[in-house]
Amino acid sequence: MAATLALRMGGKEARVDIVVPDLGEVGEVRLVRWLVAAGEEIESGQAVAEVEAEKAVFVVESPARGVLDQMTVAVGQTARPGDVIARLREG
């Protein structure tokens, strides 16, 4: 899974984007449910969300350890591979 690391300006805190992984020829997915809540501490590789494409459900994992800071896609909304669905603070 790809993750984008962005350092906050003037600070030492790092933010990591959680993105929809490349699912082959799948062009769009729908967020089925969040498996964690905002503010929750999560581990690298932990399942954070489920997305559905063409009747198959896939798990999205966190690329890093940290605190889930922001969910950018709501349940029921669609996203494409590579789209950011959440952000976490590393730490």
A tleap script that builds the chain and sets N, CA, C and O, in Angstrom:
source leaprc.protein.ff14SB
mol = sequence {
  NMET ALA ALA THR LEU ALA LEU ARG MET GLY
  GLY LYS GLU ALA ARG VAL ASP ILE VAL VAL
  PRO ASP LEU GLY GLU VAL GLY GLU VAL ARG
  LEU VAL ARG TRP LEU VAL ALA ALA GLY GLU
  GLU ILE GLU SER GLY GLN ALA VAL ALA GLU
  VAL GLU ALA GLU LYS ALA VAL PHE VAL VAL
  GLU SER PRO ALA ARG GLY VAL LEU ASP GLN
  MET THR VAL ALA VAL GLY GLN THR ALA ARG
  PRO GLY ASP VAL ILE ALA ARG LEU ARG GLU
  CGLY
}
set mol.1.N position { 0.852 -1.169 0.000 }
set mol.1.CA position { 0.000 0.000 0.000 }
set mol.1.C position { 0.899 1.232 0.000 }
set mol.1.O position { 1.909 1.273 0.702 }
set mol.2.N position { 0.532 2.214 -0.776 }
set mol.2.CA position { 1.312 3.440 -0.834 }
set mol.2.C position { 0.911 4.357 0.304 }
set mol.2.O position { -0.259 4.418 0.682 }
set mol.3.N position { 1.870 5.059 0.837 }
set mol.3.CA position { 1.596 6.036 1.886 }
set mol.3.C position { 2.418 7.271 1.589 }
set mol.3.O position { 3.549 7.176 1.111 }
set mol.4.N position { 1.859 8.409 1.868 }
set mol.4.CA position { 2.563 9.652 1.663 }
set mol.4.C position { 2.899 10.239 3.008 }
set mol.4.O position { 2.016 10.422 3.846 }
set mol.5.N position { 4.161 10.537 3.227 }
set mol.5.CA position { 4.614 11.106 4.481 }
set mol.5.C position { 4.830 12.596 4.272 }
set mol.5.O position { 5.540 13.005 3.353 }
set mol.6.N position { 4.220 13.399 5.120 }
set mol.6.CA position { 4.369 14.847 5.003 }
set mol.6.C position { 4.679 15.425 6.376 }
set mol.6.O position { 3.898 15.264 7.314 }
set mol.7.N position { 5.804 16.089 6.490 }
set mol.7.CA position { 6.164 16.709 7.759 }
set mol.7.C position { 5.439 18.036 7.893 }
set mol.7.O position { 5.382 18.818 6.944 }
set mol.8.N position { 4.883 18.289 9.075 }
set mol.8.CA position { 4.210 19.562 9.308 }
set mol.8.C position { 5.258 20.654 9.365 }
set mol.8.O position { 6.329 20.465 9.941 }
set mol.9.N position { 4.956 21.783 8.777 }
set mol.9.CA position { 5.901 22.890 8.758 }
set mol.9.C position { 6.164 23.377 10.171 }
set mol.9.O position { 5.239 23.630 10.942 }
set mol.10.N position { 7.442 23.504 10.493 }
set mol.10.CA position { 7.832 24.050 11.787 }
set mol.10.C position { 7.673 23.085 12.937 }
set mol.10.O position { 7.912 23.472 14.081 }
set mol.11.N position { 7.285 21.855 12.696 }
set mol.11.CA position { 7.086 20.906 13.781 }
set mol.11.C position { 7.756 19.587 13.487 }
set mol.11.O position { 8.259 19.358 12.387 }
set mol.12.N position { 7.759 18.725 14.478 }
set mol.12.CA position { 8.387 17.422 14.323 }
set mol.12.C position { 7.358 16.325 14.093 }
set mol.12.O position { 7.721 15.172 13.860 }
set mol.13.N position { 6.091 16.670 14.155 }
set mol.13.CA position { 5.034 15.684 14.003 }
set mol.13.C position { 4.834 15.349 12.531 }
set mol.13.O position { 4.720 16.244 11.694 }
set mol.14.N position { 4.793 14.073 12.223 }
set mol.14.CA position { 4.609 13.632 10.840 }
set mol.14.C position { 3.182 13.165 10.630 }
set mol.14.O position { 2.572 12.585 11.529 }
set mol.15.N position { 2.658 13.413 9.460 }
set mol.15.CA position { 1.328 12.955 9.057 }
set mol.15.C position { 1.499 11.917 7.956 }
set mol.15.O position { 2.358 12.052 7.084 }
set mol.16.N position { 0.679 10.891 8.009 }
set mol.16.CA position { 0.719 9.839 7.002 }
set mol.16.C position { -0.672 9.698 6.415 }
set mol.16.O position { -1.661 9.613 7.143 }
set mol.17.N position { -0.740 9.673 5.087 }
set mol.17.CA position { -2.011 9.472 4.396 }
set mol.17.C position { -2.316 7.977 4.313 }
set mol.17.O position { -1.437 7.172 4.008 }
set mol.18.N position { -3.553 7.621 4.582 }
set mol.18.CA position { -4.033 6.262 4.350 }
set mol.18.C position { -4.824 6.321 3.052 }
set mol.18.O position { -5.795 7.070 2.944 }
set mol.19.N position { -4.409 5.536 2.072 }
set mol.19.CA position { -5.000 5.620 0.740 }
set mol.19.C position { -5.659 4.303 0.340 }
set mol.19.O position { -5.358 3.243 0.890 }
set mol.20.N position { -6.564 4.399 -0.628 }
set mol.20.CA position { -7.151 3.194 -1.219 }
set mol.20.C position { -6.032 2.497 -1.993 }
set mol.20.O position { -5.412 3.106 -2.864 }
set mol.21.N position { -5.770 1.224 -1.682 }
set mol.21.CA position { -4.688 0.525 -2.380 }
set mol.21.C position { -5.051 0.214 -3.831 }
set mol.21.O position { -6.218 0.265 -4.219 }
set mol.22.N position { -4.037 -0.104 -4.618 }
set mol.22.CA position { -4.247 -0.543 -5.996 }
set mol.22.C position { -4.900 -1.917 -5.943 }
set mol.22.O position { -4.326 -2.856 -5.391 }
set mol.23.N position { -6.074 -2.040 -6.502 }
set mol.23.CA position { -6.829 -3.293 -6.485 }
set mol.23.C position { -6.936 -3.899 -7.879 }
set mol.23.O position { -7.944 -4.516 -8.224 }
set mol.24.N position { -5.904 -3.719 -8.659 }
set mol.24.CA position { -5.913 -4.267 -10.016 }
set mol.24.C position { -6.707 -3.376 -10.952 }
set mol.24.O position { -6.412 -2.188 -11.082 }
set mol.25.N position { -7.704 -3.938 -11.599 }
set mol.25.CA position { -8.479 -3.186 -12.585 }
set mol.25.C position { -9.679 -2.472 -11.985 }
set mol.25.O position { -10.523 -1.954 -12.717 }
set mol.26.N position { -9.763 -2.440 -10.665 }
set mol.26.CA position { -10.877 -1.762 -9.998 }
set mol.26.C position { -10.691 -0.254 -10.150 }
set mol.26.O position { -9.634 0.288 -9.827 }
set mol.27.N position { -11.735 0.415 -10.646 }
set mol.27.CA position { -11.642 1.845 -10.858 }
set mol.27.C position { -12.198 2.675 -9.722 }
set mol.27.O position { -11.756 3.804 -9.505 }
set mol.28.N position { -13.164 2.135 -8.990 }
set mol.28.CA position { -13.808 2.899 -7.923 }
set mol.28.C position { -14.292 1.946 -6.838 }
set mol.28.O position { -14.724 0.830 -7.127 }
set mol.29.N position { -14.215 2.392 -5.595 }
set mol.29.CA position { -14.699 1.603 -4.461 }
set mol.29.C position { -15.633 2.466 -3.623 }
set mol.29.O position { -15.606 3.695 -3.696 }
set mol.30.N position { -16.448 1.804 -2.836 }
set mol.30.CA position { -17.338 2.506 -1.898 }
set mol.30.C position { -16.892 2.129 -0.492 }
set mol.30.O position { -16.683 0.952 -0.198 }
set mol.31.N position { -16.745 3.128 0.378 }
set mol.31.CA position { -16.368 2.866 1.765 }
set mol.31.C position { -17.561 2.237 2.473 }
set mol.31.O position { -18.626 2.845 2.580 }
set mol.32.N position { -17.368 1.004 2.957 }
set mol.32.CA position { -18.445 0.254 3.599 }
set mol.32.C position { -18.522 0.570 5.084 }
set mol.32.O position { -19.602 0.813 5.620 }
set mol.33.N position { -17.345 0.564 5.758 }
set mol.33.CA position { -17.334 0.908 7.185 }
set mol.33.C position { -15.932 1.179 7.668 }
set mol.33.O position { -14.946 0.662 7.143 }
set mol.34.N position { -15.883 2.010 8.691 }
set mol.34.CA position { -14.638 2.274 9.405 }
set mol.34.C position { -14.497 1.239 10.507 }
set mol.34.O position { -15.473 0.918 11.185 }
set mol.35.N position { -13.300 0.715 10.692 }
set mol.35.CA position { -13.027 -0.278 11.719 }
set mol.35.C position { -12.371 0.339 12.947 }
set mol.35.O position { -12.188 -0.331 13.963 }
set mol.36.N position { -12.019 1.619 12.848 }
set mol.36.CA position { -11.422 2.378 13.955 }
set mol.36.C position { -12.105 3.735 14.029 }
set mol.36.O position { -12.769 4.158 13.083 }
set mol.37.N position { -11.938 4.408 15.151 }
set mol.37.CA position { -12.544 5.725 15.344 }
set mol.37.C position { -11.473 6.809 15.328 }
set mol.37.O position { -10.311 6.546 15.639 }
set mol.38.N position { -11.866 8.024 14.967 }
set mol.38.CA position { -10.946 9.161 15.026 }
set mol.38.C position { -10.414 9.292 16.443 }
set mol.38.O position { -11.162 9.176 17.414 }
set mol.39.N position { -9.116 9.536 16.552 }
set mol.39.CA position { -8.476 9.672 17.850 }
set mol.39.C position { -7.933 8.363 18.396 }
set mol.39.O position { -7.238 8.353 19.412 }
set mol.40.N position { -8.246 7.263 17.730 }
set mol.40.CA position { -7.796 5.947 18.192 }
set mol.40.C position { -6.355 5.685 17.744 }
set mol.40.O position { -5.969 6.032 16.628 }
set mol.41.N position { -5.573 5.071 18.623 }
set mol.41.CA position { -4.206 4.687 18.283 }
set mol.41.C position { -4.252 3.395 17.475 }
set mol.41.O position { -4.941 2.444 17.845 }
set mol.42.N position { -3.512 3.371 16.367 }
set mol.42.CA position { -3.511 2.192 15.505 }
set mol.42.C position { -2.082 1.767 15.211 }
set mol.42.O position { -1.148 2.563 15.309 }
set mol.43.N position { -1.931 0.509 14.851 }
set mol.43.CA position { -0.634 -0.072 14.542 }
set mol.43.C position { -0.443 -0.168 13.029 }
set mol.43.O position { -1.412 -0.196 12.271 }
set mol.44.N position { 0.810 -0.219 12.606 }
set mol.44.CA position { 1.115 -0.442 11.195 }
set mol.44.C position { 0.550 -1.787 10.776 }
set mol.44.O position { 0.746 -2.784 11.471 }
set mol.45.N position { -0.143 -1.826 9.658 }
set mol.45.CA position { -0.737 -3.060 9.157 }
set mol.45.C position { -2.115 -3.367 9.714 }
set mol.45.O position { -2.755 -4.331 9.292 }
set mol.46.N position { -2.580 -2.554 10.663 }
set mol.46.CA position { -3.908 -2.773 11.251 }
set mol.46.C position { -4.996 -2.406 10.246 }
set mol.46.O position { -4.887 -1.398 9.548 }
set mol.47.N position { -6.034 -3.217 10.173 }
set mol.47.CA position { -7.174 -2.920 9.305 }
set mol.47.C position { -7.899 -1.690 9.853 }
set mol.47.O position { -8.250 -1.649 11.032 }
set mol.48.N position { -8.123 -0.689 8.996 }
set mol.48.CA position { -8.786 0.541 9.437 }
set mol.48.C position { -10.127 0.774 8.765 }
set mol.48.O position { -10.976 1.485 9.303 }
set mol.49.N position { -10.329 0.176 7.583 }
set mol.49.CA position { -11.586 0.397 6.857 }
set mol.49.C position { -11.845 -0.770 5.915 }
set mol.49.O position { -10.939 -1.526 5.565 }
set mol.50.N position { -13.108 -0.897 5.513 }
set mol.50.CA position { -13.493 -1.866 4.493 }
set mol.50.C position { -14.080 -1.093 3.318 }
set mol.50.O position { -14.893 -0.185 3.492 }
set mol.51.N position { -13.648 -1.474 2.119 }
set mol.51.CA position { -14.170 -0.866 0.896 }
set mol.51.C position { -14.721 -1.970 0.009 }
set mol.51.O position { -14.254 -3.108 0.050 }
set mol.52.N position { -15.719 -1.622 -0.791 }
set mol.52.CA position { -16.371 -2.599 -1.658 }
set mol.52.C position { -16.224 -2.199 -3.115 }
set mol.52.O position { -16.392 -1.037 -3.485 }
set mol.53.N position { -15.903 -3.199 -3.936 }
set mol.53.CA position { -15.818 -2.988 -5.381 }
set mol.53.C position { -16.399 -4.209 -6.074 }
set mol.53.O position { -15.957 -5.335 -5.842 }
set mol.54.N position { -17.382 -3.984 -6.917 }
set mol.54.CA position { -17.964 -5.066 -7.708 }
set mol.54.C position { -18.268 -6.304 -6.872 }
set mol.54.O position { -17.874 -7.412 -7.236 }
set mol.55.N position { -18.952 -6.124 -5.779 }
set mol.55.CA position { -19.428 -7.213 -4.908 }
set mol.55.C position { -18.341 -7.876 -4.069 }
set mol.55.O position { -18.626 -8.853 -3.376 }
set mol.56.N position { -17.113 -7.383 -4.108 }
set mol.56.CA position { -16.039 -7.910 -3.262 }
set mol.56.C position { -15.657 -6.841 -2.243 }
set mol.56.O position { -15.603 -5.655 -2.568 }
set mol.57.N position { -15.393 -7.267 -1.010 }
set mol.57.CA position { -15.012 -6.338 0.050 }
set mol.57.C position { -13.523 -6.506 0.331 }
set mol.57.O position { -13.028 -7.624 0.474 }
set mol.58.N position { -12.823 -5.387 0.408 }
set mol.58.CA position { -11.387 -5.363 0.668 }
set mol.58.C position { -11.122 -4.581 1.947 }
set mol.58.O position { -11.862 -3.658 2.287 }
set mol.59.N position { -10.059 -4.958 2.652 }
set mol.59.CA position { -9.655 -4.260 3.865 }
set mol.59.C position { -8.538 -3.284 3.517 }
set mol.59.O position { -7.619 -3.623 2.771 }
set mol.60.N position { -8.620 -2.076 4.058 }
set mol.60.CA position { -7.555 -1.080 3.910 }
set mol.60.C position { -6.779 -1.070 5.218 }
set mol.60.O position { -7.362 -0.928 6.293 }
set mol.61.N position { -5.450 -1.223 5.123 }
set mol.61.CA position { -4.596 -1.261 6.300 }
set mol.61.C position { -3.832 0.040 6.465 }
set mol.61.O position { -3.587 0.767 5.502 }
set mol.62.N position { -3.461 0.317 7.711 }
set mol.62.CA position { -2.663 1.495 8.008 }
set mol.62.C position { -1.213 1.230 7.601 }
set mol.62.O position { -0.674 0.163 7.894 }
set mol.63.N position { -0.578 2.193 6.928 }
set mol.63.CA position { 0.818 2.008 6.522 }
set mol.63.C position { 1.818 2.310 7.639 }
set mol.63.O position { 3.014 2.063 7.487 }
set mol.64.N position { 1.329 2.844 8.757 }
set mol.64.CA position { 2.233 3.243 9.844 }
set mol.64.C position { 1.501 3.207 11.178 }
set mol.64.O position { 0.276 3.095 11.226 }
set mol.65.N position { 2.260 3.301 12.250 }
set mol.65.CA position { 1.712 3.373 13.603 }
set mol.65.C position { 1.420 4.838 13.909 }
set mol.65.O position { 2.193 5.720 13.537 }
set mol.66.N position { 0.306 5.094 14.586 }
set mol.66.CA position { -0.012 6.466 14.953 }
set mol.66.C position { -1.432 6.595 15.463 }
set mol.66.O position { -2.069 5.610 15.834 }
set mol.67.N position { -1.915 7.818 15.475 }
set mol.67.CA position { -3.264 8.130 15.936 }
set mol.67.C position { -4.079 8.583 14.732 }
set mol.67.O position { -3.662 9.475 13.993 }
set mol.68.N position { -5.241 7.966 14.537 }
set mol.68.CA position { -6.103 8.356 13.421 }
set mol.68.C position { -6.597 9.772 13.677 }
set mol.68.O position { -7.342 10.027 14.624 }
set mol.69.N position { -6.173 10.673 12.828 }
set mol.69.CA position { -6.411 12.105 13.032 }
set mol.69.C position { -7.618 12.622 12.263 }
set mol.69.O position { -8.359 13.469 12.762 }
set mol.70.N position { -7.819 12.113 11.049 }
set mol.70.CA position { -8.868 12.666 10.196 }
set mol.70.C position { -9.351 11.613 9.201 }
set mol.70.O position { -8.550 10.921 8.573 }
set mol.71.N position { -10.660 11.506 9.072 }
set mol.71.CA position { -11.261 10.649 8.053 }
set mol.71.C position { -11.740 11.569 6.940 }
set mol.71.O position { -12.561 12.455 7.176 }
set mol.72.N position { -11.237 11.366 5.741 }
set mol.72.CA position { -11.569 12.271 4.643 }
set mol.72.C position { -12.672 11.739 3.735 }
set mol.72.O position { -13.166 12.460 2.868 }
set mol.73.N position { -13.060 10.475 3.933 }
set mol.73.CA position { -14.142 9.862 3.162 }
set mol.73.C position { -15.133 9.263 4.159 }
set mol.73.O position { -14.740 8.559 5.089 }
set mol.74.N position { -16.398 9.543 3.960 }
set mol.74.CA position { -17.446 9.031 4.851 }
set mol.74.C position { -17.989 7.699 4.335 }
set mol.74.O position { -17.873 7.384 3.151 }
set mol.75.N position { -18.573 6.937 5.230 }
set mol.75.CA position { -19.214 5.679 4.849 }
set mol.75.C position { -20.250 5.965 3.757 }
set mol.75.O position { -21.051 6.894 3.870 }
set mol.76.N position { -20.218 5.158 2.713 }
set mol.76.CA position { -21.139 5.333 1.593 }
set mol.76.C position { -20.556 6.136 0.442 }
set mol.76.O position { -21.058 6.063 -0.680 }
set mol.77.N position { -19.501 6.902 0.704 }
set mol.77.CA position { -18.875 7.687 -0.355 }
set mol.77.C position { -17.938 6.798 -1.176 }
set mol.77.O position { -17.500 5.741 -0.723 }
set mol.78.N position { -17.645 7.258 -2.394 }
set mol.78.CA position { -16.755 6.506 -3.271 }
set mol.78.C position { -15.375 7.152 -3.328 }
set mol.78.O position { -15.203 8.341 -3.062 }
set mol.79.N position { -14.397 6.317 -3.687 }
set mol.79.CA position { -13.016 6.769 -3.848 }
set mol.79.C position { -12.360 5.892 -4.898 }
set mol.79.O position { -12.872 4.828 -5.245 }
set mol.80.N position { -11.232 6.346 -5.394 }
set mol.80.CA position { -10.479 5.598 -6.402 }
set mol.80.C position { -9.148 5.170 -5.806 }
set mol.80.O position { -8.688 5.779 -4.840 }
set mol.81.N position { -8.514 4.132 -6.360 }
set mol.81.CA position { -7.189 3.740 -5.879 }
set mol.81.C position { -6.239 4.941 -5.863 }
set mol.81.O position { -6.162 5.701 -6.829 }
set mol.82.N position { -5.529 5.095 -4.764 }
set mol.82.CA position { -4.619 6.226 -4.588 }
set mol.82.C position { -5.236 7.403 -3.855 }
set mol.82.O position { -4.511 8.275 -3.374 }
set mol.83.N position { -6.571 7.447 -3.758 }
set mol.83.CA position { -7.236 8.540 -3.038 }
set mol.83.C position { -6.995 8.410 -1.537 }
set mol.83.O position { -6.980 7.307 -0.991 }
set mol.84.N position { -6.808 9.546 -0.885 }
set mol.84.CA position { -6.635 9.582 0.567 }
set mol.84.C position { -7.996 9.411 1.221 }
set mol.84.O position { -8.931 10.152 0.917 }
set mol.85.N position { -8.114 8.421 2.134 }
set mol.85.CA position { -9.370 8.236 2.846 }
set mol.85.C position { -9.253 8.645 4.330 }
set mol.85.O position { -10.258 8.843 5.011 }
set mol.86.N position { -8.007 8.767 4.808 }
set mol.86.CA position { -7.784 9.181 6.199 }
set mol.86.C position { -6.346 9.633 6.368 }
set mol.86.O position { -5.487 9.382 5.523 }
set mol.87.N position { -6.109 10.314 7.496 }
set mol.87.CA position { -4.759 10.749 7.845 }
set mol.87.C position { -4.473 10.383 9.281 }
set mol.87.O position { -5.360 10.421 10.134 }
set mol.88.N position { -3.228 10.027 9.546 }
set mol.88.CA position { -2.877 9.761 10.932 }
set mol.88.C position { -1.642 10.544 11.317 }
set mol.88.O position { -0.834 10.926 10.472 }
set mol.89.N position { -1.514 10.775 12.614 }
set mol.89.CA position { -0.310 11.402 13.177 }
set mol.89.C position { 0.592 10.268 13.623 }
set mol.89.O position { 0.188 9.410 14.408 }
set mol.90.N position { 1.807 10.270 13.121 }
set mol.90.CA position { 2.761 9.238 13.542 }
set mol.90.C position { 3.175 9.484 14.980 }
set mol.90.O position { 3.236 10.617 15.458 }
set mol.91.N position { 3.457 8.378 15.645 }
set mol.91.CA position { 3.960 8.555 17.013 }
set mol.91.C position { 3.664 7.436 17.925 }
set mol.91.O position { 4.040 7.478 19.097 }
savepdb mol mol.pdb
quit
